Amino acid sequence: MAESELDRATEWLERLTHDQSQRGTVTVRSVNEVATKPRYQTCRIVGLIQASGFEPVEHELEYTLRREYWPEVGEVLPANVHVERPERTEIIWELVPKR
């Protein structure tokens, strides 16, 4: 499969910034409840962060999300995992299906 423009741009930025991140996953262990009214709100996830060549670690992550992307306990989310600083892990929300 050919690399996308996003993959090429990500690789270029990683080389430029010496970023130590790689593709991985976050398995949702717990998540706060979503409110019924606000469109965007703070989502706190305790997740098991995993990536190749990286010891899995549980960490709390915080994002501002729209309700339709709210994760569920047990869900496995795609992520860019920072192997030296897991608190910098970023879930790839564009790859998470809407509810």
ZIDAHU-V396407 format. One record per residue. N is the residue number from 1. RES is the residue in three letters. D_LAST is the distance of its C-alpha to the last C-alpha in Angstrom with 1 decimal. Layout:
n->N res->RES d_last->D_LAST
n->N res->RES d_last->D_LAST
This chain:
n->1 res->MET d_last->27.9
n->2 res->ALA d_last->28.8
n->3 res->GLU d_last->27.7
n->4 res->SER d_last->25.5
n->5 res->GLU d_last->26.7
n->6 res->LEU d_last->24.2
n->7 res->ASP d_last->25.6
n->8 res->ARG d_last->29.1
n->9 res->ALA d_last->28.5
n->10 res->THR d_last->27.0
n->11 res->GLU d_last->30.1
n->12 res->TRP d_last->32.4
n->13 res->LEU d_last->31.0
n->14 res->GLU d_last->31.3
n->15 res->ARG d_last->34.9
n->16 res->LEU d_last->35.7
n->17 res->THR d_last->34.4
n->18 res->HIS d_last->35.3
n->19 res->ASP d_last->31.7
n->20 res->GLN d_last->31.5
n->21 res->SER d_last->27.8
n->22 res->GLN d_last->26.4
n->23 res->ARG d_last->23.2
n->24 res->GLY d_last->22.0
n->25 res->THR d_last->19.1
n->26 res->VAL d_last->18.1
n->27 res->THR d_last->17.4
n->28 res->VAL d_last->15.9
n->29 res->ARG d_last->18.7
n->30 res->SER d_last->17.8
n->31 res->VAL d_last->15.6
n->32 res->ASN d_last->16.5
n->33 res->GLU d_last->14.8
n->34 res->VAL d_last->12.6
n->35 res->ALA d_last->14.7
n->36 res->THR d_last->14.0
n->37 res->LYS d_last->15.7
n->38 res->PRO d_last->15.8
n->39 res->ARG d_last->13.5
n->40 res->TYR d_last->14.5
n->41 res->GLN d_last->15.7
n->42 res->THR d_last->17.1
n->43 res->CYS d_last->15.2
n->44 res->ARG d_last->17.8
n->45 res->ILE d_last->17.2
n->46 res->VAL d_last->20.1
n->47 res->GLY d_last->19.6
n->48 res->LEU d_last->21.9
n->49 res->ILE d_last->22.6
n->50 res->GLN d_last->24.0
n->51 res->ALA d_last->25.6
n->52 res->SER d_last->28.6
n->53 res->GLY d_last->31.9
n->54 res->PHE d_last->30.4
n->55 res->GLU d_last->30.8
n->56 res->PRO d_last->27.4
n->57 res->VAL d_last->27.1
n->58 res->GLU d_last->25.1
n->59 res->HIS d_last->24.3
n->60 res->GLU d_last->22.5
n->61 res->LEU d_last->20.4
n->62 res->GLU d_last->19.4
n->63 res->TYR d_last->17.1
n->64 res->THR d_last->16.2
n->65 res->LEU d_last->12.5
n->66 res->ARG d_last->10.4
n->67 res->ARG d_last->8.3
n->68 res->GLU d_last->4.9
n->69 res->TYR d_last->6.3
n->70 res->TRP d_last->7.8
n->71 res->PRO d_last->9.0
n->72 res->GLU d_last->10.4
n->73 res->VAL d_last->14.1
n->74 res->GLY d_last->15.2
n->75 res->GLU d_last->12.6
n->76 res->VAL d_last->14.6
n->77 res->LEU d_last->13.7
n->78 res->PRO d_last->16.0
n->79 res->ALA d_last->18.5
n->80 res->ASN d_last->21.9
n->81 res->VAL d_last->24.1
n->82 res->HIS d_last->27.3
n->83 res->VAL d_last->29.7
n->84 res->GLU d_last->32.2
n->85 res->ARG d_last->30.0
n->86 res->PRO d_last->26.8
n->87 res->GLU d_last->25.9
n->88 res->ARG d_last->25.4
n->89 res->THR d_last->22.6
n->90 res->GLU d_last->19.9
n->91 res->ILE d_last->16.4
n->92 res->ILE d_last->15.6
n->93 res->TRP d_last->12.4
n->94 res->GLU d_last->13.0
n->95 res->LEU d_last->12.6
n->96 res->VAL d_last->9.3
n->97 res->PRO d_last->6.5
n->98 res->LYS d_last->3.8
n->99 res->ARG d_last->0.0
